[in-house]
Amino acid sequence: MTSFAIHVCRYSDAPRIIKNDNPAAFKRGTGGRSSFNGVVCTVFGNTGFLGRYVCNKLGKTGTQMILPYRGDHYDSMRLKVTGDLGQVLFHPFHLKDDDSIRKCIKYSNVVINLIGRDWETKNFSFNDVHVDGARRIARLAKEAGVERLIHVSALNANLHPEPIVRKTGSQFFKTKAEGERAVKAEFPEVTIIRPSDIYGEEDRFLRYYAHRKRSAFNRLPLWKKGEHTEKQPVAVSDVAAGIVAAVRDPATIGKTYQCVGPKRYILADLVDWMHLLMRKDKNWGYSRRDMRYDPYFQAKVYINELISPGYPFGYLHWEGIEKEHTSDRVLKSLPTLEDLGIALTDMEDQVPSVLKLYHAFAYYLPEAGELTDPGSPKTIPLRFVKK
């Protein structure tokens, strides 16, 4: 007969049953990277933007990690320093290979799935990654007796996305919603994380608008000038902290959390503020245009997709344009990061340092008071939808 050990979670009064009574699996140490908190976690998608932050925060709390990788192992190897000696292990895997996934989760009691694609490639479609791959990980995690599964989706996941630029709407958001259904069917106790646009160092939000490819002769084409799109971006460190908090709190089992920032913006005001931070004002030549009446930019996107289908230069592709102009929908019925105890970061506290590398005349040192302080971006009232 299998024996069970009762372990009280640090962040909750509810006891947590550990199926493995091996003393090697029990908590030890006083906390920090050199300790073990009793959690053995497999992090799929650890080489991505969010994955690096999640691994760092898991390592800081004494989590043992198995980090699966596909392709060059050096992409994952830099994450070895997120934990103490012996705390971080690596294993090759392929998203379409059941046996390799089984080996990655064999000894884990927690699995985090961060795998996602912003564009399709010849090897992986949106459906392959967001639906079939997510379903496979959830099914194998259930078979292996994994206690907790954290699945990262997207804030605007919708089975019927509203078309904006493309007639079919965003296939990214559609397959993310289908992936949520698939994961819940295989692993009903899954905790789903829905982040909005995530910003931070090496992101694909701030750097996207700062990249030369996104503009056309210093003009920034946006759908309807960006004046009909509402965004609520969130800091990457806040999302990572929320994921780690969900791992440690059994009260999050079976729930869906929305990860949004504390303030809401019109996209037009947000990108104007970003360019002011980069010293790119109207005198420099910056202006916003309506993408619908800019055939040069439309041709540029088509050509960019043709010459770089596997990795579009500057992240410029039509699916990205569709996502970019989809307004963030925050459901009133679902909890947010604040319900996980996360103190949210304001954009004006972090964005200036991230965009410093993209300043115009970066090597010019202005005199005191020579340049106007951009201040904070204009905000709009927070808006929630019922369903």
N, C-alpha and C positions, 0 to 999 in steps of 0.2 A: 504494500500500500504506500502511495506517495505521501510524504509528510509535507506540511506547510509551515512556513515561518511568517509571523506577523511583524510588519515593519510600519511604524507610524511615520507618515509623510511630514516633512518639516513645515510645509505650508498649509496643512489642513489637519483637523482633528480626526478625520476619518482614517481608520487603519487600512493599509494596503497589503494584500496577500501576495507574497513572493513564492512562486512555485519551486524555485531552486533553493534547497536548504543547505547547499554547499557553503561552508564558512567563507570560502574565497569570494562569494558573491555578496557578503554583508558589508555595510558601511564601515569605513575605517579612516582614521586621520582626523585632524581638527578643521578640515575645510581647505579649499583652494586647489590648485593644480596638482599638488603632491598627494592629495587625498583621493579616496574613492567613495562616492556617494551612493553606491548600490545600483547605479544605472549603467547598463551597457547599451549603447545606442549606435545603430547603423544609420548613417546620413547619406542618402542618395542625392546626387546633385550637389555635392560638397564643393566642387570646383567653381560653381557659379558665384555671382555677385553676392547674393544673400547667404549662400552656403558658408563662405569664409567667416562671416560674422557669427553665424549660428555655431560653428565649430569652436570659435574662440570663446563664446559665452558658455558653451557646454564644458569646455576644458577648464575654465575658471572655477567651475563648481565641482570639479573632481569627477567628471563623467568619463568612462572608458568609451572610446569611439572606434568603430569599424568604418572606414571610408572607402567605399567602392569607387573604382575609376575605370574609364573606358579610354583606350588610346594611350597617350604618353603618360606614364606614371608620375613624371615630374610635375604635372599639373596639380596633383594631389599632395605630392611629397612635401611641399612647403607648409602644409598644415600640420606637420609632425610637431612643430613647436607649440601648438595650441594646448598640448597636454604634456605631462611629465613623461619620463622614460618608461616605455611599456604601456602607456595609456592610450596611444593612438596607433592603430594597425590599419593596413591597406590590403585591398583584395581586388583583383580584376573582375569585371562583370560585363554582361551585355544585357540590355533591356529586353531583348527577345529570347533570352536563354534562361529557362527556369532553374536549371541546376546551378548556374553561377550566382543567381539571386539567393537560392537556398543557402549556399555556403556563406554568403555575406550576412545573413540574418540568423544563422544557426544558433549562436550564443547570445543573441540580443534580447532584451526585454522591452526595448523601445525602438521603433523605426520611424524616421522622418523622411518624407518624400518631397524633395525640393525640385525634382526634375521638371523642366518645362522648356519650350522652344518659342521664341518670338517670331520665327519664320520657318517655313518648311524647307527641307533639303531632299536630295535624291534618295537618301537612306532612311529618313524619318519624316513622316507627315505629322500634322497636328494630331490626327487620330491615333497614330502609332504611339506618340509620347503621352498625350494628355488623357487618353481613354484606355487603350489596350495596355500600355505600360503601367499606368496607375492601377488598373484592375489586377494585373499580374502581381505586382508588389503586394497589394492588399490581400489577395488570395493566398499567396505563399506565406505572408506574415501570419495570417490566421492559422494556416496549417502548422506553422512552427511554434505556435503558442505564444506569440508576442503579446505582451500586455497592453502596450499603447502604440497607436499609429497616429502620426501627425501628418496630414496631407495639405500641401500648400496649393491653393487654387488661385482665383483672381476675383477682385471685388465685383466687377461687372459681368461675372459669369452668367450666361443667359442662354437658354435653349433656343430662343427666338430673338437674336440681337437685332436692334433697329438699324437698318441700312443708313449710312451717312455718305460715304464716298463710294463704296462698292455696293452693288445691287444685292449681293448675298449677305451683307453685314460682316461682322468680324468672325471669322472661323476660329480664331484664338479663343474668344469668349464662349463661343458655342461648344467647342470641344472641352473647354474647362468645365462647363456645366455638365456635359455628358460624363466627364471623368468623375465628378463628384457623385453622380448617381451610381456609377460603376463601383466606386470604392465603398460606398455605403452598403451596396448589395453584398459585397464580399466581407466587409469588416464593419458591422453596424456601430461599433463603439468608437469609430474614428473621430478625431478632432480635426475640423477643417479650418484652415486659416485663409482668409480672403484679403490680400493686401491691395491697396490702390497703387498708383505709380510710386515706386520706391526711389528715393534719391540718396546720394552719399558719394564717397570717394569711388571712382571707377564705375559709376552707374551708367544706365542707358536712358536717363531722363534729362538731367542737367547737361551732360556731355552731348546729348543728341541735339539740343538746341544751340549749343556752342560750336558744333562741328560746321566746317565750311560747306559741307555737302548739303546741309539743310537749308541754306540760304541761296538766293539767286541774285548775284550782283548787289550784295548787302541788303537785299529785300527778303523778308521772311514771309513766304506764302503760307497762309493758314486758311482752313475752310471757313468761309464767311468772316474772315479776318480774326478768327478765334474768339469772337464776341458772343457766341452761342454755346460755348463749351465750358462746363464747370469742373474744376479739379480740386482734389483734396489730398495732395501728396503726403507721403509718410516717410520718416527717416528710417534708414535701413537698420540702425542700432535699436530702434523701438520695435521693429518687426521681429528681429532676432531675440530681443528680450522677451517679447510676448510668446514666442515659440518655446523658449526655455521654461518660462513660467507655466505654460500649458503642460509641458512634460512632467513637471513636479507637482502639479495640482490635479488630483483625481476627480475634482468637481467639474473639470472641463471635458470629461468623457462624453462623446456623442454630441458635442455642441459645435456650432459654427461661429467663428469670430471674425469680425470685420476690422481690418487694420487700416485706419485712415488717420491723417494728421489732425491737429486741433483747429485748423482754419481752412476755409473754403475760398477759392479764387475763381475769377474768370480767366481763362487761358490767355487771352490777349493781355490782361494786366500783368499776369505772371511772367510772360516772356518779355514784356517791356521792361519790367524790373530786372530780370536777369541780364539784359543787354546794358542797362544802366550800370549794373555792377561790373560788367566787363568793359566799361568806358566806351561803349558803342551806342552813342545817342544819335539824335537827328543830325547834329553837326558832323558826326563821323560818317553818316550816310545810311544809318539804319532806318528802315521803315517796314511796316506790315502791309501785306497785300492779300487780296482775296484769291485763293488758290484756283477757284473756278474759272477765273479769267487770266490765268497765267499758263499759256500753252508751253512755254519754255520749261517751266518747272515740271509739268506733267510729263513731257518728253524725257526730262532728266531722270525721273523716277523709273520710267519704263526701261530706259537704257541701263540704269544702275542695276535693275533686276536681271537684265540679260547678260551683262558682263560679269556679274558677281552673284550668281544664284545661291551659292552655299553660304556666303557671308557678305551681305550687302554693305558696301562702303558707307560709313556714317550711319548705319542702321536705317538707311532710307529705302523703303519698300512700301507697296500699297497696303499691305496688311497693317504695317506700323502706322501709316497715315490714318487708317480706319480706327485703330485703337486710340490714337492720339486725340481724336476729336469726339470720342465717346465720353459723355458726361458721367461723372461718378455717381452711382446710385447707392445710397446708404440706407439700409432697411431699418426701420424703427424697431422691429421685432427681434433683431439679433444683437448680441453683445459686441463690444469693441475692445480695443487694447486697454482702455481705462478700467474695464471690468476685470482685467487681469492684473491690475495694480501698476500699470506702466505710466510713468510721467512723460507725456508727449513732448517732443522737441519742436520748437518753432522754426520755420524755414529761415528766418532772418538771422538765427543764431548759428547756422551751419553752412548755408549756401554760399555766403561770401568767400569763405576759405576754400570751398571746392572749386569755385569759378575763378580763383585767383590766377590759375595757370592759363586762362583764356583771355586775360586782359589785353586790350589793344594797347600798343606801346608799352609792353610789359616791363621793359627795362628803364622806362622813364620814371624818375622819382619826383612827384609833384611837390610844390611848395604847400605849406600849411594853408588850408582854405582855398586852394586853387581849384579843386574839383568839388562839385556839388555832391553832398551825401545823398545816395539814392533812397535812404530811409527804409521803410517797410512796404511790401506790396499791398495793393488795395485788396480788401477782403469783402466777402458777401456773407449774409447770414447762413448758418448751417441749415441744410435742408435734408429731410428724411422722407422716404417713401414707405407706404404701407406694405407693398408687396412687389 
